[in-house]
């Protein structure tokens, strides 16, 4: 009986440590998208600073509920190096669209030339990983 009185609290303490001590894993899904100008859609030229990024959620979700974090990304600019980073809590399959409007103006503010560049990529985000993608942006009408 004495052995049971000593052994039982030790057993309960070991069971508590095993059950309640967990390793904190990083479950976040990170994405890094870099936008480049492209003359032919196959070769990258220079980076596209401040391109507007949006997620196209309608093609894969078919009217199902969309995570508000995903649907809130509309026209978010890349940084000066053409890079957009984003973190989600859960794995996802996203279509990422980028658009950039470049205009050349004269001294009076009149538009001399206007160019629109667009690009799209599909990104699969995995738990605990950083997915890097490149968007080649070509001139469109």
MDTraj code that builds the backbone (N, CA, C; nanometers):
import mdtraj as md
import numpy as np

residues = "UNK UNK UNK UNK UNK UNK UNK UNK UNK UNK UNK UNK UNK UNK UNK UNK UNK UNK UNK UNK UNK UNK UNK UNK UNK UNK UNK UNK UNK UNK UNK UNK UNK UNK UNK UNK UNK UNK UNK UNK UNK UNK UNK UNK UNK UNK UNK UNK UNK UNK UNK UNK UNK UNK UNK UNK UNK UNK UNK UNK UNK UNK UNK UNK UNK UNK UNK UNK UNK UNK UNK UNK UNK UNK UNK UNK UNK UNK UNK UNK UNK UNK UNK UNK UNK UNK UNK UNK UNK UNK UNK UNK UNK UNK UNK UNK UNK UNK UNK UNK UNK UNK UNK UNK UNK UNK UNK UNK UNK UNK UNK UNK UNK UNK UNK UNK UNK UNK UNK UNK UNK UNK UNK UNK UNK UNK UNK UNK UNK UNK UNK UNK UNK UNK UNK UNK UNK UNK UNK UNK UNK".split()
xyz = np.array([
    [0.0807, -0.1195, 0.0000],
    [0.0000, 0.0000, 0.0000],
    [0.0853, 0.1262, 0.0000],
    [0.1986, 0.1208, 0.0748],
    [0.2880, 0.2363, 0.0776],
    [0.3437, 0.2649, -0.0614],
    [0.3770, 0.1583, -0.1341],
    [0.4318, 0.1753, -0.2689],
    [0.3291, 0.2406, -0.3610],
    [0.2015, 0.2055, -0.3457],
    [0.0960, 0.2627, -0.4279],
    [0.0792, 0.4116, -0.3987],
    [0.0910, 0.4524, -0.2710],
    [0.0785, 0.5932, -0.2346],
    [0.1913, 0.6760, -0.2950],
    [0.3081, 0.6186, -0.3120],
    [0.4216, 0.6891, -0.3722],
    [0.4144, 0.6825, -0.5241],
    [0.3774, 0.5679, -0.5753],
    [0.3787, 0.5451, -0.7199],
    [0.2650, 0.6189, -0.7915],
    [0.1466, 0.6259, -0.7319],
    [0.0301, 0.6879, -0.7946],
    [0.0508, 0.8369, -0.8246],
    [0.0991, 0.9200, -0.7309],
    [0.1233, 1.0620, -0.7648],
    [0.2305, 1.0800, -0.8730],
    [0.3315, 0.9951, -0.8719],
    [0.4351, 1.0039, -0.9755],
    [0.3745, 0.9696, -1.1119],
    [0.2920, 0.8674, -1.1171],
    [0.2262, 0.8275, -1.2420],
    [0.1336, 0.9376, -1.2938],
    [0.0588, 1.0009, -1.2035],
    [-0.0310, 1.1106, -1.2433],
    [0.0497, 1.2302, -1.2941],
    [0.1611, 1.2615, -1.2293],
    [0.2456, 1.3731, -1.2731],
    [0.3043, 1.3459, -1.4116],
    [0.3511, 1.2255, -1.4356],
    [0.4068, 1.1907, -1.5676],
    [0.2992, 1.1974, -1.6744],
    [0.1801, 1.1455, -1.6452],
    [0.0694, 1.1503, -1.7415],
    [0.0306, 1.2950, -1.7712],
    [0.0284, 1.3807, -1.6694],
    [-0.0039, 1.5218, -1.6908],
    [0.0981, 1.5921, -1.7764],
    [0.2244, 1.5627, -1.7550],
    [0.3303, 1.6247, -1.8366],
    [0.3169, 1.5816, -1.9816],
    [0.2926, 1.4546, -2.0039],
    [0.2804, 1.4044, -2.1416],
    [0.1579, 1.4623, -2.2105],
    [0.0459, 1.4715, -2.1397],
    [-0.0778, 1.5184, -2.2010],
    [-0.0805, 1.6684, -2.2263],
    [-0.0238, 1.7464, -2.1370],
    [-0.0389, 1.8910, -2.1466],
    [0.0828, 1.9649, -2.2002],
    [0.1934, 1.8986, -2.2141],
    [0.3123, 1.9629, -2.2701],
    [0.3168, 1.9327, -2.4198],
    [0.2920, 2.0335, -2.4995],
    [0.2916, 2.0167, -2.6446],
    [0.3937, 2.1094, -2.7061],
    [0.4491, 2.0657, -2.8155],
    [0.5387, 2.1520, -2.8925],
    [0.4533, 2.2483, -2.9733],
    [0.4876, 2.3726, -2.9684],
    [0.4161, 2.4725, -3.0478],
    [0.4733, 2.4720, -3.1889],
    [0.3971, 2.4179, -3.2816],
    [0.4401, 2.4148, -3.4212],
    [0.3861, 2.5365, -3.4933],
    [0.4591, 2.5774, -3.5949],
    [0.4144, 2.6878, -3.6793],
    [0.3240, 2.6305, -3.7877],
    [0.1947, 2.6563, -3.7769],
    [0.0987, 2.6046, -3.8729],
    [0.0645, 2.7064, -3.9810],
    [0.1249, 2.8229, -3.9756],
    [0.0900, 2.9273, -4.0714],
    [0.1381, 2.8907, -4.2117],
    [0.0651, 2.9409, -4.3097],
    [0.0957, 2.9175, -4.4507],
    [0.1391, 3.0511, -4.5096],
    [0.2639, 3.0609, -4.5500],
    [0.3192, 3.1868, -4.5985],
    [0.3317, 3.1857, -4.7504],
    [0.3124, 3.3032, -4.8079],
    [0.3221, 3.3195, -4.9520],
    [0.4092, 3.4413, -4.9822],
    [0.4946, 3.4267, -5.0831],
    [0.5752, 3.5390, -5.1309],
    [0.5640, 3.5407, -5.2830],
    [0.5065, 3.6486, -5.3358],
    [0.4866, 3.6641, -5.4793],
    [0.5689, 3.7833, -5.5262],
    [0.6472, 3.7631, -5.6331],
    [0.7273, 3.8703, -5.6914],
    [0.6769, 3.8966, -5.8327],
    [0.6516, 4.0232, -5.8648],
    [0.5999, 4.0620, -5.9957],
    [0.7121, 4.1180, -6.0835],
    [0.7158, 4.0716, -6.2082],
    [0.8151, 4.1174, -6.3052],
    [0.7460, 4.1604, -6.4336],
    [0.8001, 4.2656, -6.4962],
    [0.7576, 4.2996, -6.6321],
    [0.8074, 4.1895, -6.7251],
    [0.7315, 4.1630, -6.8307],
    [0.7729, 4.0645, -6.9290],
    [0.7260, 4.1101, -7.0659],
    [0.8146, 4.1036, -7.1640],
    [0.7766, 4.1448, -7.2986],
    [0.7077, 4.0320, -7.3743],
    [0.7365, 3.9066, -7.3373],
    [0.6799, 3.7942, -7.4113],
    [0.6061, 3.6927, -7.3235],
    [0.5965, 3.7143, -7.1944],
    [0.5271, 3.6232, -7.1055],
    [0.6104, 3.5034, -7.0611],
    [0.7357, 3.4955, -7.1062],
    [0.8222, 3.3839, -7.0690],
    [0.9495, 3.4297, -6.9988],
    [0.9954, 3.5493, -7.0290],
    [1.1191, 3.6015, -6.9712],
    [1.0879, 3.7190, -6.8795],
    [1.1562, 3.7230, -6.7660],
    [1.1379, 3.8316, -6.6708],
    [1.2336, 3.9453, -6.7026],
    [1.1814, 4.0674, -6.6996],
    [1.2652, 4.1851, -6.7212],
    [1.2971, 4.2464, -6.5842],
    [1.2353, 4.3573, -6.5518],
    [1.2595, 4.4230, -6.4233],
    [1.1375, 4.4048, -6.3327],
    [1.1565, 4.4281, -6.2028],
    [1.0462, 4.4112, -6.1083],
    [0.9407, 4.5196, -6.1291],
    [0.8193, 4.4893, -6.0881],
    [0.7074, 4.5826, -6.1007],
    [0.6754, 4.6376, -5.9619],
    [0.7213, 4.7596, -5.9313],
    [0.6907, 4.8152, -5.7994],
    [0.5451, 4.8601, -5.7913],
    [0.4855, 4.8384, -5.6765],
    [0.3506, 4.8866, -5.6454],
    [0.2426, 4.8340, -5.7393],
    [0.2589, 4.7106, -5.7868],
    [0.1510, 4.6459, -5.8624],
    [0.0391, 4.6126, -5.7638],
    [-0.0848, 4.6132, -5.8107],
    [-0.1992, 4.5860, -5.7243],
    [-0.2322, 4.4371, -5.7274],
    [-0.2355, 4.3742, -5.6100],
    [-0.2584, 4.2310, -5.5965],
    [-0.3999, 4.2056, -5.5454],
    [-0.4663, 4.1042, -5.6021],
    [-0.5960, 4.0608, -5.5509],
    [-0.6058, 3.9100, -5.5654],
    [-0.6891, 3.8483, -5.4795],
    [-0.7121, 3.7046, -5.4848],
    [-0.8434, 3.6790, -5.5563],
    [-0.8434, 3.5842, -5.6479],
    [-0.9652, 3.5432, -5.7165],
    [-1.0168, 3.4189, -5.6460],
    [-1.1185, 3.4347, -5.5637],
    [-1.1683, 3.3228, -5.4842],
    [-1.2898, 3.2556, -5.5462],
    [-1.3504, 3.3144, -5.6458],
    [-1.4746, 3.2602, -5.7001],
    [-1.4530, 3.1339, -5.7836],
    [-1.3397, 3.1207, -5.8498],
    [-1.3201, 3.0083, -5.9404],
    [-1.3120, 2.8747, -5.8686],
    [-1.2588, 2.8717, -5.7465],
    [-1.2427, 2.7454, -5.6757],
    [-1.3489, 2.7201, -5.5699],
    [-1.4147, 2.8230, -5.5231],
    [-1.5055, 2.8047, -5.4112],
    [-1.6503, 2.7853, -5.4517],
    [-1.6850, 2.8194, -5.5723],
    [-1.8191, 2.7954, -5.6277],
    [-1.9307, 2.8356, -5.5314],
    [-1.9187, 2.9528, -5.4753],
    [-2.0236, 3.0048, -5.3893],
    [-2.0157, 2.9600, -5.2449],
    [-1.9165, 2.8791, -5.2091],
    [-1.9022, 2.8367, -5.0706],
    [-1.8474, 2.9514, -4.9868],
    [-1.8575, 2.9386, -4.8578],
    [-1.8070, 3.0430, -4.7683],
    [-1.6565, 3.0573, -4.7854],
    [-1.6109, 3.1793, -4.7942],
    [-1.4697, 3.2092, -4.8143],
    [-1.4144, 3.2711, -4.6866],
    [-1.2944, 3.2327, -4.6501],
    [-1.2279, 3.2893, -4.5334],
    [-1.2216, 3.4411, -4.5506],
    [-1.2704, 3.5192, -4.4563],
    [-1.2684, 3.6655, -4.4692],
    [-1.1283, 3.7216, -4.4907],
    [-1.0266, 3.6538, -4.4378],
    [-0.8896, 3.7011, -4.4579],
    [-0.8526, 3.6967, -4.6057],
    [-0.9000, 3.5963, -4.6766],
    [-0.8696, 3.5830, -4.8196],
    [-0.9495, 3.6842, -4.9007],
    [-1.0782, 3.6948, -4.8725],
    [-1.1628, 3.7826, -4.9529],
    [-1.1325, 3.9301, -4.9290],
    [-1.0605, 3.9627, -4.8217],
    [-1.0289, 4.1028, -4.7955],
    [-0.9090, 4.1524, -4.8762],
    [-0.8372, 4.0627, -4.9431],
    [-0.7201, 4.1037, -5.0215],
    [-0.7674, 4.1445, -5.1605],
    [-0.7892, 4.2702, -5.1786],
    [-0.8278, 4.3270, -5.3068],
    [-0.7497, 4.4558, -5.3272],
    [-0.6715, 4.4616, -5.4344],
    [-0.5929, 4.5793, -5.4703],
    [-0.4951, 4.6208, -5.3602],
    [-0.4215, 4.5243, -5.3088],
    [-0.3162, 4.5499, -5.2110],
    [-0.1851, 4.5655, -5.2882],
    [-0.1113, 4.6738, -5.2689],
    [0.0092, 4.6958, -5.3500],
    [0.1293, 4.6124, -5.3065],
    [0.2130, 4.5784, -5.4041],
    [0.3420, 4.5176, -5.3735],
    [0.4330, 4.6273, -5.3200],
    [0.5483, 4.5898, -5.2698],
    [0.6417, 4.6911, -5.2203],
    [0.7266, 4.7455, -5.3365],
    [0.8253, 4.8261, -5.3071],
    [0.9087, 4.8888, -5.4105],
    [0.9921, 4.7868, -5.4877],
    [1.0125, 4.6682, -5.4298],
    [1.0871, 4.5622, -5.4983],
    [0.9936, 4.4660, -5.5711],
    [0.8656, 4.4973, -5.5795],
    [0.7694, 4.4134, -5.6505],
    [0.7293, 4.2886, -5.5750],
    [0.7460, 4.2873, -5.4434],
    [0.7200, 4.1684, -5.3627],
    [0.5933, 4.1879, -5.2789],
    [0.5100, 4.0845, -5.2763],
    [0.3893, 4.0797, -5.1940],
    [0.3996, 3.9566, -5.1051],
    [0.3885, 3.9747, -4.9746],
    [0.3913, 3.8615, -4.8819],
    [0.2591, 3.8568, -4.8067],
    [0.2165, 3.7343, -4.7750],
    [0.0893, 3.7172, -4.7066],
    [0.0942, 3.5883, -4.6262],
    [0.0257, 3.5845, -4.5147],
    [0.0211, 3.4667, -4.4286],
    [-0.1234, 3.4299, -4.4003],
    [-0.1551, 3.3017, -4.4179],
    [-0.2858, 3.2477, -4.3837],
    [-0.2706, 3.1458, -4.2722],
    [-0.3781, 3.1221, -4.2000],
    [-0.3730, 3.0239, -4.0927],
    [-0.3911, 2.8821, -4.1428],
    [-0.4549, 2.8657, -4.2582],
    [-0.4866, 2.7330, -4.3085],
    [-0.4355, 2.7166, -4.4515],
    [-0.4072, 2.5936, -4.4947],
    [-0.3673, 2.5708, -4.6341],
    [-0.4778, 2.6165, -4.7289],
    [-0.4378, 2.6610, -4.8471],
    [-0.5353, 2.7111, -4.9427],
    [-0.4789, 2.7007, -5.0835],
    [-0.5687, 2.7008, -5.1803],
    [-0.5341, 2.7091, -5.3212],
    [-0.5904, 2.8413, -5.3702],
    [-0.5036, 2.9308, -5.4160],
    [-0.5452, 3.0663, -5.4532],
    [-0.5037, 3.0995, -5.5953],
    [-0.5827, 3.1826, -5.6584],
    [-0.5425, 3.2452, -5.7838],
    [-0.5083, 3.3894, -5.7487],
    [-0.3856, 3.4296, -5.7799],
    [-0.3372, 3.5633, -5.7468],
    [-0.3279, 3.6438, -5.8752],
    [-0.3968, 3.7564, -5.8792],
    [-0.3956, 3.8462, -5.9937],
    [-0.3160, 3.9708, -5.9602],
    [-0.2442, 4.0211, -6.0605],
    [-0.1686, 4.1456, -6.0435],
    [-0.1991, 4.2373, -6.1609],
    [-0.2095, 4.3659, -6.1327],
    [-0.2337, 4.4650, -6.2371],
    [-0.1527, 4.5907, -6.2045],
    [-0.1036, 4.6548, -6.3085],
    [-0.0254, 4.7788, -6.2916],
    [-0.0589, 4.8722, -6.4063],
    [-0.0880, 4.9974, -6.3740],
    [-0.1147, 5.1002, -6.4734],
    [0.0015, 5.1978, -6.4734],
    [0.0688, 5.2115, -6.5866],
    [0.1770, 5.3089, -6.6018],
    [0.1316, 5.4158, -6.7002],
    [0.1477, 5.5409, -6.6613],
    [0.1125, 5.6510, -6.7516],
    [0.2297, 5.7470, -6.7636],
    [0.2429, 5.8024, -6.8808],
    [0.3425, 5.9054, -6.9072],
    [0.2662, 6.0353, -6.9292],
    [0.2979, 6.1360, -6.8496],
    [0.2267, 6.2635, -6.8570],
    [0.3214, 6.3757, -6.8984],
    [0.2645, 6.4799, -6.9611],
    [0.3445, 6.5971, -6.9959],
    [0.3466, 6.6931, -6.8778],
    [0.4057, 6.8086, -6.8962],
    [0.4201, 6.9058, -6.7877],
    [0.2873, 6.9617, -6.7373],
    [0.1827, 6.9498, -6.8189],
    [0.0518, 7.0028, -6.7813],
    [-0.0393, 6.8957, -6.7214],
    [0.0099, 6.7746, -6.7093],
    [-0.0691, 6.6657, -6.6514],
    [-0.1491, 6.5863, -6.7518],
    [-0.1354, 6.6172, -6.8784],
    [-0.2078, 6.5429, -6.9810],
    [-0.1397, 6.4073, -7.0032],
    [-0.2198, 6.3043, -7.0233],
    [-0.1669, 6.1697, -7.0437],
    [-0.1177, 6.1570, -7.1869],
    [0.0116, 6.1251, -7.2002],
    [0.0689, 6.1031, -7.3328],
    [0.0626, 5.9554, -7.3712],
    [0.0917, 5.8682, -7.2766],
    [0.0877, 5.7241, -7.2999],
    [0.0292, 5.6561, -7.1774],
    [-0.0464, 5.5504, -7.2000],
    [-0.1001, 5.4709, -7.0895],
    [-0.0762, 5.3241, -7.1215],
    [-0.0238, 5.2528, -7.0230],
    [0.0047, 5.1108, -7.0395],
    [-0.0559, 5.0349, -6.9220],
    [-0.1169, 4.9218, -6.9530],
    [-0.1738, 4.8356, -6.8502],
    [-0.1016, 4.7014, -6.8574],
    [-0.0510, 4.6567, -6.7430],
    [0.0189, 4.5285, -6.7339],
    [-0.0593, 4.4376, -6.6399],
    [-0.0790, 4.3125, -6.6816],
    [-0.1512, 4.2166, -6.5988],
    [-0.0769, 4.0837, -6.5936],
    [-0.1030, 4.0099, -6.4880],
    [-0.0456, 3.8767, -6.4729],
    [-0.1228, 3.7982, -6.3691],
    [-0.1155, 3.6664, -6.3795],
    [-0.1875, 3.5778, -6.2887],
    [-0.1029, 3.4550, -6.2589],
    [-0.1158, 3.4042, -6.1384],
    [-0.0527, 3.2774, -6.1027],
    [-0.1420, 3.2041, -6.0043],
    [-0.1219, 3.0743, -5.9959],
    [-0.1940, 2.9903, -5.9004],
    [-0.0976, 2.9521, -5.7896],
    [-0.1412, 2.9663, -5.6649],
    [-0.0546, 2.9399, -5.5506],
    [-0.1207, 2.8366, -5.4595],
    [-0.0481, 2.7293, -5.4324],
    [-0.0928, 2.6285, -5.3353],
    [-0.0150, 2.6510, -5.2066],
    [-0.0843, 2.6849, -5.0992],
    [-0.0207, 2.7102, -4.9707],
    [-0.0280, 2.5851, -4.8839],
    [0.0861, 2.5498, -4.8254],
    [0.0955, 2.4319, -4.7402],
    [0.1252, 2.4733, -4.5964],
    [0.0809, 2.3922, -4.5041],
    [0.0970, 2.4200, -4.3621],
    [0.2444, 2.4224, -4.3224],
    [0.2853, 2.5321, -4.2571],
    [0.4209, 2.5440, -4.2062],
    [0.5262, 2.5738, -4.3105],
    [0.4864, 2.6069, -4.4335],
    [0.5823, 2.6328, -4.5410],
    [0.5622, 2.7719, -4.5998],
    [0.6673, 2.8215, -4.6663],
    [0.6593, 2.9455, -4.7427],
    [0.6641, 2.9104, -4.8903],
    [0.5603, 2.9475, -4.9636],
    [0.5527, 2.9219, -5.1069],
    [0.5915, 3.0492, -5.1803],
    [0.6884, 3.0384, -5.2713],
    [0.7325, 3.1539, -5.3500],
    [0.6894, 3.1352, -5.4942],
    [0.6297, 3.2400, -5.5511],
    [0.5839, 3.2377, -5.6897],
    [0.6251, 3.3665, -5.7582],
    [0.6303, 3.3593, -5.8915],
    [0.6631, 3.4747, -5.9751],
    [0.5458, 3.5010, -6.0678],
    [0.5096, 3.6269, -6.0817],
    [0.4064, 3.6676, -6.1782],
    [0.4760, 3.7474, -6.2880],
    [0.4650, 3.6987, -6.4110],
    [0.5168, 3.7722, -6.5264],
    [0.4033, 3.8585, -6.5811],
    [0.4216, 3.9876, -6.5793],
    [0.3177, 4.0814, -6.6190],
    [0.3440, 4.1321, -6.7599],
    [0.2474, 4.1091, -6.8478],
    [0.2603, 4.1521, -6.9870],
    [0.1638, 4.2676, -7.0117],
    [0.1946, 4.3454, -7.1151],
    [0.1098, 4.4596, -7.1498],
    [-0.0179, 4.4104, -7.2166],
    [-0.1317, 4.4599, -7.1679],
    [-0.2620, 4.4249, -7.2239],
    [-0.3360, 4.5529, -7.2590],
    [-0.4454, 4.5370, -7.3296],
    [-0.5261, 4.6529, -7.3681],
    [-0.6246, 4.6892, -7.2613],
])
top = md.Topology()
chain = top.add_chain()
for i, resn in enumerate(residues, 1):
    res = top.add_residue(resn, chain, resSeq=i)
    for name in ("N", "CA", "C"):
        top.add_atom(name, md.element.get_by_symbol(name[0]), res)
traj = md.Trajectory(xyz[None], top)
